[in-house]
């Protein structure tokens, strides 16, 4: 079983930056792919960024060039660096660890990011 604890959300103005963190415990972190997702009020949860175990990354078009997903396997932590934030980035952000081979996925508790104009 994997437990994920998120931190780093908050209220910022448009153009500012935030870094989200997601610390994992309970299993071997490096075997999982990682991802960040978000859900705005009235919308479905959407993929923001993913990073596979081999380092391949994938970003939503809306965040390309502004957000960066990274992981530190020595700290069992995945990060989302968010730059040039826009009001439309306002959402609850969730981290995920998943393994298609093992057929499992784990989710963080969610953290609110609010960007004011």
Secondary structure, DSSP 4 states (H G I P E B T S, - for coil): --EEEEE--EEEETT--EEEEEEEESS-GGGSEEEEEEE-TTS--EEEEEE-TTS-EEE-TTTTTTEEEEEETTTTEEEEEE-S--GGG-EEEEEEEEETTTTEEEE---EEEEEE-
